[in-house]
Amino acid sequence: MIVGRTPRHLAVAALVLLMLLGDGGGKGAAAAAPKQRALDEWRSLTGPGAPAPRVFVKGDRVRFYFQIGSHIEEFTANWDRHRLPSDGYRVNSAVLRLKQRMAHMPDGERGWREATVIYGAEWARLTTNLVEALAPATAGQGIYCQGFLADRLLYRDAQGTPRFASLDEAPPGVVVARQLSFEETLSTVARMVEQDLARNHPGETLFLLLAPNPRRFPQPLLLDRQQRQCIWLIPASLYDRTERGLGLSTTAQGFRALLLESHGLALLKNPISSVARLADLGVQSVVRFVRVPFPKPGTRYPELSSGPGMDLRAWEEWLDRYTGTRQEEGSLDLLIDGVQFFPRLKQAIADATNHIHFNIYVFDKDDVGISVADQLKQRASEIEVKVIFDRLGAIGGGGAPPSTPLPADFSSPSSIYSYLRQDSRVRVRPFLNPWFSANHAKVLLVDGTHAWLGGMNLGREYRYEWHDLMVELQGPVVSTLEEEFRRSWAHEGLLGDFAYVVALARGPRPDAPPSPPGDWIKLRLLPTRTAWKPFSAAVQKAIGASRSYVYLENPYLFDKRVIVSLARARNRGVDVRVVLPRVNDLKIGGRSNLVLANYLLEHGVRVYFYPGMTHVKALLVDGWAAVGSANLNHLSLRVCQEQNVATSDPAFAARLKRELFEEDFSRAYELTEPLSIEWMDFLADLLLEGL
């Protein structure tokens, strides 16, 4: 692990801005024409009855050649190299783009290998076998497969016949028993078809599986038995929002939000809180320069402790005294992945009778975000609907293309703020990011009786692509979250700080009848706020006080204090396990994770790489569970606005351990040998110390 000088805050802020704006999302006129042409070309060239292309592969590049009379159309793609080992096939994806100027066909050229194209009747036979093998044996149960199988739910009907449907159109009574990530789906498909291909094509090792479909755009799968890898190839126009550079609309929105709103309007209407945030930012920036001595790895790790975990009663008393938080009553229900959360949210919005209050970091303008927006707009004609979203978060998140194709007929609006307000009674207020601060919390409230918080934003990634979790809360604790929203709503209005003080002076205002007595448990909200960092204090102390085990899953584990605490816990004999994403949506974060993994492995920490992107933020220490929106990096622990919930309830801790951690340990690849590290990885690790 690199321990160098921390980057100055302005450099970090510039990096944040680049990440927010780096994946443009506008639909510029210049890009629209070639995108549509490429899409039309791909539709005609891969439709039923069209001749198969010739496909050549060299290294991390692939070329498709379609013969049209005397003319040849070429599509190309290339992919990044993955350095993480795998138990089976290495999985990757690449974007196919129509090439404006065709290179010569590399027939017989050194280094290029021609793939055997599987399509037509042979592909139909393979598909039948795949569906039969993948569909759960029990009727009424389904398996959701991402990626190559077109994001389909496979199930068996009452007669035991395999069927498939879109996830949002699951037949009544069908329960999703398992969700396979993009990587798991492709790896499973590769394993299932390789024996068939080897038997029917002896001596061949490179295949291109092409599935013509009149209703969907084909997304081929390149299967290399020799290199043990499979590449999912996606036509660019299916999901790219622009094929070149930054979207001008997104870039303009970003700079306007950063210069005129964040450091203009926000400072005028919120002068006191903006000064407080600047002062807090200065203090936290100084904290980054305080170096933590890194323990050196020994030649032997201590035996794992067989004794009891920490005293949870004493632990809760410590939290009472030193974090400024208190235990409250309520219930916690675990919702893992979008397949569980989004249908529950949709039903709650439909059933709302009094009000809907959303405080969200990214309200995306993709098909999933717009679907939620449409439902809110419809309900706003009947009940009060208020939405707070992070201004830069929505611009950056809305500009980044998803990993799976958007519907072919979907058109994204230029601004989610304008879309929510257009022909609607939805009331919307953005958090304006003074001094590069962010409201990173995800707290969704309905009727003052139900609340949801966790890591999921409103967008396609969270509904279909990423591994993530939310918790549903009921009971008295929801009133606390409603009161926080009321104050935040006042603060983000035109009267800013003045309205916030008035709301604070009025005290709690019940928006719903008091919660009836129930079988509530004791739980605790652990936010991150300006000049108040109870979540950071709780995480550090919990890991430091651990005696039996520490289970942690977080995609952005960059904070050196937390990392050192994990190593020291293992050196005390604690069973420390960390789950990281195999594919990080933040590329620089993926590089940093490689350095982190090697450091933890040197100290005996068990490191797992989840198959795909895990956006889960969860910590389990000796029966104390904490979940929420906060990453384990400098921004979430000390700068951003966050909301998390924690409990020592044994039933919830056992469920989190069983349904999240043990399940993810079984699905993930456990690292056993150090990874090969490049100088760029060390540089990424150094840069991310300030994030």
C-alpha positions in Angstrom: 0.0 0.0 0.0 1.4 3.4 -1.0 1.7 5.9 1.8 2.6 9.2 0.3 1.7 12.8 0.6 -2.1 13.4 0.3 -3.2 15.4 -2.8 -4.3 18.9 -2.0 -8.0 19.4 -1.8 -8.3 21.4 -5.0 -6.7 18.6 -7.0 -9.1 16.2 -5.4 -12.0 18.5 -6.3 -10.9 18.6 -9.9 -10.7 14.9 -10.0 -14.3 14.6 -8.6 -15.5 17.1 -11.3 -13.8 15.1 -14.0 -15.4 11.9 -12.8 -18.8 13.6 -12.7 -18.5 14.9 -16.2 -16.1 12.4 -17.7 -18.8 10.2 -19.3 -20.8 12.5 -21.3 -24.5 11.8 -21.6 -26.0 14.4 -24.0 -27.6 13.5 -27.3 -25.7 15.9 -29.5 -27.0 16.4 -33.0 -23.5 15.6 -34.4 -23.5 12.2 -32.8 -27.2 11.3 -33.5 -26.9 10.7 -37.3 -23.9 8.3 -37.2 -25.4 6.5 -34.2 -28.7 5.9 -36.0 -26.9 4.8 -39.1 -24.8 2.3 -37.1 -27.9 1.0 -35.4 -29.8 0.6 -38.7 -26.8 -1.1 -40.3 -26.5 -3.6 -37.4 -30.3 -4.4 -37.6 -30.2 -5.2 -41.3 -26.9 -7.1 -41.2 -27.8 -9.4 -38.3 -31.5 -10.0 -39.0 -33.0 -13.4 -39.6 -31.9 -14.8 -42.9 -28.9 -12.5 -43.2 -25.6 -14.3 -44.1 -23.1 -14.7 -41.2 -20.2 -12.3 -41.0 -16.6 -13.2 -41.0 -15.0 -12.5 -37.6 -11.3 -12.1 -36.7 -9.7 -11.7 -33.3 -6.2 -10.6 -32.4 -5.3 -9.9 -28.7 -8.0 -7.7 -27.3 -9.4 -6.7 -30.7 -12.2 -8.1 -32.8 -13.4 -7.2 -36.4 -16.7 -8.1 -38.0 -16.9 -8.1 -41.9 -20.3 -8.2 -43.5 -20.4 -8.8 -47.3 -23.1 -6.7 -49.1 -22.8 -7.5 -52.7 -19.4 -6.1 -53.7 -19.3 -3.8 -50.6 -18.1 -4.8 -47.1 -19.3 -3.2 -43.9 -16.9 -3.4 -40.9 -17.6 -3.2 -37.2 -14.8 -3.2 -34.6 -14.4 -3.5 -30.8 -11.6 -3.8 -28.3 -11.7 -4.5 -24.6 -9.5 -3.8 -21.5 -7.4 -6.5 -20.0 -8.6 -7.9 -16.7 -5.8 -9.0 -14.3 -7.9 -10.7 -11.7 -7.7 -14.5 -11.7 -10.8 -16.6 -12.2 -12.1 -20.0 -11.4 -13.5 -20.4 -14.9 -13.9 -18.3 -17.9 -12.6 -14.7 -17.7 -15.5 -12.4 -18.7 -15.4 -9.0 -20.3 -17.5 -6.7 -22.6 -16.8 -4.5 -25.5 -18.7 -2.0 -27.6 -19.0 -2.6 -31.4 -18.8 0.5 -33.5 -19.3 1.0 -37.2 -16.0 1.8 -38.8 -16.2 4.7 -41.3 -13.1 3.6 -43.2 -12.7 -0.1 -43.7 -9.3 -1.7 -43.1 -8.3 -4.7 -45.3 -9.7 -8.0 -44.2 -6.9 -9.8 -42.2 -7.5 -13.2 -43.9 -4.4 -15.3 -43.1 -2.6 -12.3 -41.6 -0.2 -13.2 -38.8 -1.7 -13.0 -35.3 -5.3 -12.9 -36.5 -7.6 -15.8 -35.8 -10.9 -16.4 -37.5 -13.8 -17.4 -35.3 -16.4 -20.0 -36.2 -19.8 -18.2 -36.3 -22.6 -20.1 -34.6 -26.0 -18.8 -35.8 -29.3 -20.0 -37.4 -30.4 -23.5 -36.7 -27.3 -24.4 -34.7 -27.8 -21.4 -32.4 -31.5 -22.3 -32.0 -30.6 -25.7 -30.8 -28.0 -24.3 -28.4 -30.5 -21.8 -27.1 -33.1 -24.5 -26.4 -30.5 -26.5 -24.4 -29.4 -23.4 -22.5 -32.9 -22.4 -21.4 -33.7 -26.0 -20.4 -30.5 -26.2 -18.3 -30.8 -22.7 -16.7 -34.5 -22.7 -15.8 -35.0 -23.7 -12.2 -36.4 -27.2 -11.8 -39.2 -26.1 -9.5 -42.3 -24.5 -11.1 -42.9 -20.9 -9.8 -39.3 -20.1 -9.3 -37.2 -18.0 -11.7 -33.6 -17.1 -12.3 -32.7 -13.6 -13.6 -29.8 -13.7 -16.1 -28.1 -10.4 -17.0 -26.2 -9.7 -20.2 -26.1 -12.2 -23.1 -29.6 -13.7 -22.5 -31.0 -10.2 -23.0 -31.7 -9.6 -19.3 -34.3 -12.3 -19.1 -36.2 -14.0 -16.3 -36.1 -17.8 -16.9 -38.8 -19.9 -15.2 -41.0 -23.0 -15.6 -44.7 -22.8 -16.0 -47.2 -25.0 -14.3 -46.6 -27.8 -16.8 -42.8 -27.6 -16.2 -42.1 -26.0 -19.6 -39.2 -23.5 -19.6 -40.2 -20.0 -20.3 -38.7 -16.5 -20.3 -39.9 -13.0 -19.8 -38.6 -9.6 -18.9 -38.0 -8.9 -15.2 -40.7 -6.3 -15.1 -43.2 -8.6 -16.7 -42.8 -11.7 -14.5 -46.0 -13.8 -14.4 -47.9 -13.8 -11.1 -46.7 -16.3 -8.7 -43.1 -16.5 -10.1 -40.5 -15.8 -7.5 -37.0 -14.8 -8.4 -35.0 -17.4 -6.6 -31.6 -16.3 -7.9 -30.0 -13.4 -9.8 -27.0 -14.0 -11.9 -24.7 -11.0 -12.6 -23.5 -10.2 -16.1 -20.2 -12.1 -15.3 -22.0 -15.1 -13.8 -24.4 -15.3 -16.7 -21.7 -15.3 -19.4 -19.4 -17.6 -17.5 -22.3 -20.1 -17.0 -23.3 -19.9 -20.7 -19.6 -20.5 -21.7 -19.3 -23.6 -19.5 -22.6 -25.0 -20.8 -21.9 -24.6 -24.5 -18.2 -25.4 -24.7 -18.7 -29.2 -24.6 -21.3 -29.0 -27.3 -19.1 -26.8 -29.5 -16.0 -29.1 -28.9 -18.0 -32.1 -29.9 -19.5 -30.6 -33.1 -16.5 -28.5 -34.1 -13.4 -30.6 -33.2 -10.2 -28.7 -33.3 -11.9 -25.3 -33.2 -11.4 -23.1 -30.2 -12.7 -19.6 -31.2 -16.4 -19.1 -31.6 -18.8 -16.2 -32.2 -22.4 -16.9 -30.9 -24.8 -14.8 -32.9 -28.5 -14.9 -32.1 -30.6 -13.2 -34.8 -33.8 -11.8 -33.3 -36.4 -9.7 -35.2 -37.5 -8.0 -32.0 -34.2 -7.2 -30.4 -30.8 -6.1 -31.5 -28.3 -9.1 -31.4 -25.5 -8.8 -28.9 -23.0 -11.5 -29.9 -20.8 -13.5 -27.5 -17.2 -14.2 -28.4 -16.1 -17.5 -26.8 -12.4 -18.3 -26.8 -11.8 -21.8 -25.4 -8.0 -21.5 -25.8 -7.7 -18.3 -23.8 -10.6 -19.3 -21.5 -12.4 -16.0 -21.9 -15.7 -14.8 -23.2 -16.5 -11.3 -24.5 -20.0 -9.8 -24.7 -20.2 -7.5 -27.7 -22.8 -4.7 -27.6 -23.6 -2.4 -30.5 -22.6 1.1 -29.3 -25.9 2.8 -30.2 -27.9 0.5 -28.0 -26.5 2.1 -24.8 -24.1 4.8 -25.6 -25.7 8.2 -25.2 -23.1 9.7 -27.5 -20.4 8.1 -29.5 -17.8 10.9 -29.3 -16.5 13.0 -26.5 -18.5 14.8 -23.8 -22.2 15.6 -24.4 -22.4 19.3 -24.8 -25.6 19.5 -22.9 -24.2 17.6 -19.9 -21.0 19.6 -19.9 -22.9 22.9 -20.0 -25.2 21.8 -17.1 -22.1 20.7 -15.1 -20.3 24.0 -15.4 -23.4 26.0 -14.8 -24.2 24.0 -11.7 -20.6 24.2 -10.4 -20.0 27.9 -11.1 -23.3 29.7 -10.9 -25.3 27.5 -8.6 -22.8 25.8 -6.2 -20.6 28.8 -5.8 -23.1 31.5 -6.6 -26.7 30.9 -5.6 -25.8 28.5 -2.8 -23.5 31.0 -1.1 -26.1 33.7 -1.3 -29.1 31.8 0.2 -27.0 29.7 2.6 -24.2 31.9 3.7 -23.9 30.5 7.3 -24.0 26.8 6.4 -21.7 27.4 3.4 -19.1 29.1 5.7 -19.5 26.2 8.1 -19.0 23.7 5.3 -15.8 25.5 4.1 -14.4 25.5 7.7 -15.3 21.8 8.1 -13.7 21.1 4.8 -10.5 22.9 5.9 -10.4 20.8 9.1 -11.0 17.6 7.3 -8.3 18.4 4.7 -5.8 18.9 7.5 -6.8 15.6 8.9 -5.8 14.0 5.6 -2.2 15.0 6.2 -2.0 13.2 9.5 -0.3 10.0 8.5 -1.2 6.6 10.0 1.7 4.2 10.6 1.1 1.1 8.6 1.8 -2.2 10.4 4.2 -4.3 8.6 3.2 -7.9 7.7 4.7 -10.6 9.8 5.8 -14.1 8.7 2.9 -15.8 10.5 -0.6 -14.7 11.2 -2.1 -15.2 14.7 -4.6 -18.1 15.0 -8.2 -17.0 14.7 -9.8 -16.2 18.1 -12.3 -18.7 19.4 -13.5 -16.5 22.2 -16.7 -14.4 22.3 -17.2 -11.2 20.3 -17.2 -7.7 21.8 -19.8 -6.8 24.6 -22.6 -5.4 22.5 -24.3 -3.8 25.5 -21.2 -1.9 26.4 -20.7 -1.1 22.8 -24.1 0.6 22.5 -23.3 2.6 25.6 -20.1 3.8 24.1 -22.0 4.9 21.0 -24.4 6.8 23.2 -21.6 8.7 24.9 -19.2 9.4 22.1 -21.2 9.7 18.9 -24.0 12.1 19.9 -26.5 9.6 18.6 -29.2 7.6 20.4 -31.0 4.3 20.0 -34.5 4.5 18.6 -37.2 1.9 18.0 -38.2 0.5 14.6 -38.0 -2.4 12.3 -35.5 -3.4 9.6 -36.2 -5.4 6.5 -33.3 -6.3 4.2 -33.8 -5.8 0.4 -30.9 -7.2 -1.6 -30.6 -6.0 -5.2 -33.0 -4.2 -7.4 -35.1 -7.3 -8.0 -36.3 -7.0 -4.4 -36.2 -3.2 -3.8 -37.7 -1.6 -6.9 -40.9 -3.6 -7.0 -41.4 -2.8 -3.3 -40.8 0.9 -3.9 -43.1 0.9 -6.9 -45.9 -0.6 -4.7 -45.3 1.8 -1.9 -45.6 4.8 -4.2 -48.8 3.4 -5.6 -50.2 2.8 -2.1 -49.2 6.2 -0.6 -52.1 8.1 0.9 -50.5 11.2 2.4 -47.1 12.2 0.9 -43.9 11.0 -0.7 -40.6 12.5 0.2 -37.4 11.5 -1.6 -33.8 12.6 -0.7 -31.7 11.0 -3.4 -28.1 11.4 -4.7 -28.6 10.4 -8.3 -32.0 10.6 -9.9 -31.0 9.2 -13.3 -32.7 10.1 -16.6 -32.4 6.6 -18.0 -35.4 4.3 -18.5 -35.6 3.3 -14.9 -35.2 6.8 -13.5 -37.9 8.1 -15.9 -40.2 5.2 -15.0 -40.0 6.3 -11.3 -40.4 10.0 -12.3 -43.5 9.2 -14.3 -45.1 7.4 -11.3 -44.2 10.3 -9.0 -45.8 12.7 -11.5 -48.9 10.7 -11.6 -49.2 10.5 -7.8 -48.5 14.2 -7.4 -51.9 15.0 -8.8 -53.3 13.3 -5.7 -50.9 13.7 -2.8 -47.8 15.8 -1.9 -44.6 14.7 -3.6 -41.3 16.4 -2.8 -37.9 15.4 -4.2 -34.4 16.6 -3.1 -31.5 15.4 -5.3 -27.8 16.2 -5.5 -27.2 18.6 -8.4 -23.8 17.4 -9.5 -24.6 13.8 -8.6 -27.7 13.8 -10.9 -25.7 15.5 -13.8 -22.7 13.1 -13.5 -24.8 10.0 -12.9 -27.3 10.9 -15.6 -24.4 11.4 -18.1 -22.8 8.1 -17.6 -24.0 5.3 -19.9 -25.3 2.1 -18.2 -23.6 -1.2 -18.8 -26.6 -2.8 -20.4 -28.5 -1.5 -23.4 -31.3 1.0 -23.0 -34.6 0.2 -24.8 -34.1 0.9 -28.5 -37.0 3.4 -28.6 -36.0 5.2 -25.4 -35.2 8.9 -25.6 -33.5 10.5 -22.5 -34.6 14.0 -21.4 -31.9 16.7 -21.1 -32.6 17.3 -17.4 -34.3 15.2 -14.7 -35.1 18.5 -12.9 -37.0 19.8 -15.8 -38.6 16.5 -16.5 -40.0 16.1 -13.0 -41.5 19.6 -13.0 -42.9 19.5 -16.6 -46.7 19.2 -16.6 -46.5 18.1 -13.0 -47.2 19.1 -9.4 -44.0 17.4 -8.2 -41.9 19.8 -6.1 -38.2 19.5 -6.7 -35.2 21.2 -5.0 -31.5 20.4 -5.7 -28.7 20.3 -3.2 -26.3 22.8 -4.8 -22.8 21.4 -3.7 -21.1 24.5 -2.1 -17.3 23.9 -1.8 -17.7 20.6 -3.7 -19.8 19.1 -0.9 -22.4 16.5 -1.8 -25.6 15.1 -0.4 -24.8 11.4 -1.0 -27.7 10.0 1.2 -30.5 7.9 -0.3 -33.5 8.2 2.0 -37.0 7.6 0.6 -40.1 8.2 2.7 -43.8 7.4 2.3 -46.6 8.6 4.5 -44.4 9.1 7.6 -44.7 5.3 8.2 -42.2 3.7 5.9 -38.6 4.6 5.0 -35.9 3.1 2.8 -32.2 3.8 3.0 -29.0 2.3 1.6 -26.8 2.4 -1.4 -29.3 2.4 -4.3 -30.0 5.5 -6.5 -32.8 5.7 -9.0 -31.3 4.3 -12.2 -30.7 1.3 -14.4 -27.5 0.3 -12.7 -29.3 -0.3 -9.4 -32.4 -1.9 -10.9 -30.7 -4.4 -13.2 -26.9 -4.3 -13.2 -25.2 -3.9 -9.8 -25.3 -5.8 -6.6 -26.6 -3.5 -3.9 -28.9 -3.3 -0.9 -31.5 -1.2 0.8 -33.3 -1.6 4.2 -36.9 -0.8 4.8 -37.7 0.9 8.1 -40.9 1.2 10.0 -41.8 2.5 13.4 -40.8 5.6 15.4 -37.4 6.0 13.7 -39.2 7.0 10.5 -40.4 10.2 12.3 -36.8 11.2 12.8 -36.0 10.7 9.1 -39.1 12.7 8.2 -38.0 15.6 10.4 -34.6 15.5 8.8 -36.2 15.7 5.4 -38.4 18.7 6.5 -35.3 20.6 7.6 -33.4 19.7 4.5 -36.3 20.8 2.3 -36.3 24.2 4.0 -32.6 24.5 3.6 -32.6 23.8 -0.1 -35.3 26.4 -0.8 -34.7 30.0 -1.8 -34.8 31.2 1.9 -32.0 28.7 2.6 -30.4 29.1 6.1 -33.2 31.4 7.3 -35.9 28.8 6.5 -33.8 26.1 8.1 -33.5 28.0 11.4 -37.3 28.5 11.3 -37.9 24.8 10.7 -35.5 24.0 13.5 -37.2 26.4 15.9 -40.6 24.9 15.2 -39.5 21.5 16.4 -40.8 18.2 15.3 -44.0 18.3 13.2 -45.8 15.0 12.9 -46.7 14.3 9.3 -48.5 11.1 10.1 -50.2 9.5 13.1 -47.8 8.1 15.8 -46.5 4.6 15.0 -48.6 2.0 16.8 -46.8 -0.3 19.3 -45.1 -3.1 17.6 -42.3 -5.6 17.9 -39.7 -3.0 17.3 -36.0 -3.5 17.8 -33.3 -1.0 18.9 -31.5 0.7 16.1 -29.4 3.8 15.6 -29.1 6.3 12.8 -25.4 7.1 12.0 -25.1 10.0 9.6 -22.2 12.1 8.3 -22.9 15.8 8.6 -21.0 19.1 8.7 -18.9 19.1 11.9 -20.6 15.8 13.0 -19.1 12.5 12.0 -20.7 9.7 14.1 -20.5 7.1 11.4 -16.8 7.5 10.9 -16.2 7.3 14.7 -18.4 4.2 15.0 -16.7 2.3 12.1 -13.2 3.0 13.4 -14.0 2.1 17.0 -16.0 -1.1 16.0 -13.2 -2.5 13.9 -10.7 -1.6 16.6 -12.8 -3.2 19.4 -13.6 -6.4 17.4 -12.7 -9.7 19.0 -14.3 -12.4 16.8 -15.0 -11.3 13.2 -15.2 -8.4 10.8 -17.1 -8.8 7.6 -17.0 -5.8 5.2 -18.3 -5.1 1.7 -17.7 -1.8 0.0 -16.7 -0.8 -3.5 -14.8 2.3 -2.5 -12.6 1.2 0.4 -9.9 3.9 0.1 -9.6 5.3 3.7 -6.2 4.4 5.1 -7.4 4.6 8.7 -10.0 1.9 8.0 -7.6 -0.2 6.1 -5.0 -0.1 8.9 -7.7 -1.0 11.4 -8.6 -4.0 9.4 -5.0 -5.2 9.3 -4.5 -4.6 13.0 -7.7 -6.5 13.8 -6.5 -9.6 11.8 -3.2 -9.3 13.6 -5.1 -9.7 16.9 -6.6 -12.9 15.7 -9.9 -11.5 14.4 -11.4 -13.2 11.3 -11.4 -10.3 8.8 -13.0 -10.7 5.4 -13.5 -8.0 2.8 -15.6 -8.2 -0.4 -14.5 -5.9 -3.3 -16.0 -5.6 -6.8 -14.3 -7.6 -9.5 -15.4 -4.8 -12.0 -15.4 -1.3 -10.4 -17.5 1.3 -12.1 -14.7 3.8 -11.1 -11.7 2.6 -13.2 -9.2 4.3 -11.0 -10.9 2.6 -8.0 -10.4 -0.8 -9.7 -6.7 -0.1 -9.9 -6.6 1.0 -6.3 -8.4 -2.2 -5.2 -5.6 -4.3 -6.6 -3.1 -2.5 -4.4 -5.5 -2.8 -1.4 -6.1 -6.5 -2.0 -2.3 -7.3 -1.9 -1.8 -5.3 1.3 -4.7 -7.0 3.1 -3.6 -10.4 1.9 -0.2 -9.8 3.3 -1.8 -9.4 6.7 -3.9 -12.5 6.5 -7.2 -10.8 5.7 -9.4 -12.9 3.4 -10.1 -10.9 0.3 -13.0 -11.7 -2.1 -13.8 -10.3 -5.5 -17.5 -10.3 -6.2 -18.4 -11.4 -9.8 -19.3 -8.0 -11.2 -20.0 -4.6 -9.6 -21.0 -4.6 -6.0 -22.2 -1.3 -4.7 -23.1 -2.7 -1.3 -22.1 -0.7 1.8 -22.3 -3.1 4.7 -20.3 -3.8 7.9 -20.8 -6.6 10.4 -18.6 -6.7 13.5 -19.3 -9.4 16.2 -23.0 -9.1 15.7 -23.2 -5.4 15.2 -24.5 -4.5 11.8 -24.3 -1.2 9.9 -25.6 -0.5 6.4 -26.4 2.7 4.5 -25.1 5.1 1.9 -21.6 5.8 3.1 -18.5 4.6 1.3 -15.4 3.9 3.3 -13.5 6.8 1.8 -12.6 10.3 3.0 -15.6 12.0 1.3 -18.2 9.7 2.8 -16.6 9.5 6.2 -15.8 13.2 6.7 -17.2 15.5 4.0 -20.4 14.4 2.3 -23.9 14.2 3.8 -24.7 10.5 4.4 -27.3 8.4 6.2 -26.7 5.0 7.7 -28.5 2.7 10.2 -27.0 0.3 12.7 -28.2 -2.3 15.2 -27.1 -5.0 17.6 -30.3 -6.9 17.1 -29.2 -10.6 16.8 -31.9 -11.6 14.3 -31.0 -8.8 11.8 -27.3 -9.4 12.2 -27.8 -13.1 11.6 -29.9 -12.4 8.5 -27.3 -10.0 7.1 -24.6 -12.5 7.7 -26.5 -15.3 6.1 -28.2 -13.6 3.1 -25.5 -11.1 2.2 -22.1 -12.0 3.4 -22.2 -15.8 3.3 -24.0 -15.7 0.0 -21.4 -13.3 -1.5 -18.5 -15.3 0.0 -19.8 -18.4 -1.9 -20.2 -16.5 -5.2 -17.0 -14.5 -5.1 -13.5 -15.4 -6.1 -11.2 -15.6 -3.0 -7.7 -14.2 -3.6 -5.0 -16.6 -2.5 -1.9 -15.2 -4.3 -0.7 -11.6 -4.6 -1.7 -9.8 -7.8 0.6 -8.3 -10.4 0.7 -4.6 -9.8 1.7 -1.8 -12.2 2.9 1.7 -11.4 -0.5 3.1 -12.5 -2.1 1.1 -9.8 0.1 2.7 -7.1 -0.7 6.2 -8.6 -4.4 5.5 -8.5 -4.1 4.4 -4.9 -2.3 7.6 -4.0 -4.8 9.8 -5.7 -7.8 8.1 -4.1 -6.5 8.9 -0.6 -8.2 12.2 -0.9 -11.5 10.9 -2.1 
